[in-house]
Amino acid sequence: MKSLSLAALLFALAGAATASAADLCSVPEAEWQPKAALQAKLEAEGWSVKTIKVDDGCYEAYGKDSAGNKQEVYFNPKTFEVVLSK
């Protein structure tokens, strides 16, 4: 019974994490900044950007930060605010 409850809790938390990016990135496309602007911002912060794509209404950036750590981060496409980091 404990394992079933734990599995249900983990499933619920995973769903909440997925939904949070979509909820925080409900910006009309007309208000989005270009991907190139996000890439320039990240590179100025020392990132090595591998790719930036759109996922759930957010920009999802993959790369390495200035310390060389792999990053997968969701950004608000209007403000470039970090909304989720994996």
N, C-alpha and C positions, 0 to 999 in steps of 0.2 A: 504494500500500500504506500509506503514511503517513497519508493522509486517512482510510482505513478504520479504522486503529488509533486515530486521534484521535477519530473519530466514536464508536467503541465506548467510549472512555474518557469522553467527555462524556455519553453515554447512561447509563453506569454511575454517574457522579457525580450526575446528575440524579435517578436512582432512589434513591440513598442519601440525598439531601437530602429527598426526599418521604417516605421511610420514617422518617426520624429524628423527625419531629414525632409520627407515630403511635406510635412506640416510646416516646417520652418522656411521652406523655399516656395511659397505660394506667391511668386512675383510675376506679373504679366511680362511676357517676353519683350515687349516694347521698352521695358525699363531695365533690361539686362545690360551689363557692360560686356564688351567683347572678351572672348577667351584669351586673346593675346594680351589684354590688360592684366588679367589675373596671372598669366605666365610671367609677364614682366615684373609684377609685384613680388611673386615668389622667388624669382631669380635674384631680385635685388636683396631679398632676405637670405640669400645663400643656398636656395634650393637648386637641385638638379632635377628639372621637370621631365618626366618620361611621357606623360600624356594627361590631357584634360578632356573629360567628356561630360555630357549631360546625363544625369540620373535622378529621377524623381523630382525634376524641377530645379535641381541644384547642379552646380559645377562640382565634379568629382575629380580631384587631382591626385595623380600618382607620381611619386618621385622620391628623392632623398633630401632631407633637410640639411642645414649647414653642418650638422654634426655627423652626417653620413647615415642617419637612421632612415629606414624605409618608412614612407608615409602614404596613407590613403585618407584623404581629408575631403569632406563635403563643405562647400562654400555657398553662401547666399549669392546669387548671380548679380544682384543689384549693389550690395554693400561689400562683398567679399568677406563678410563675417564668417568665421568658422561655425558650422552648425552641427557637425559630427566628425569625429576622428576615430579611425579604427586602428 
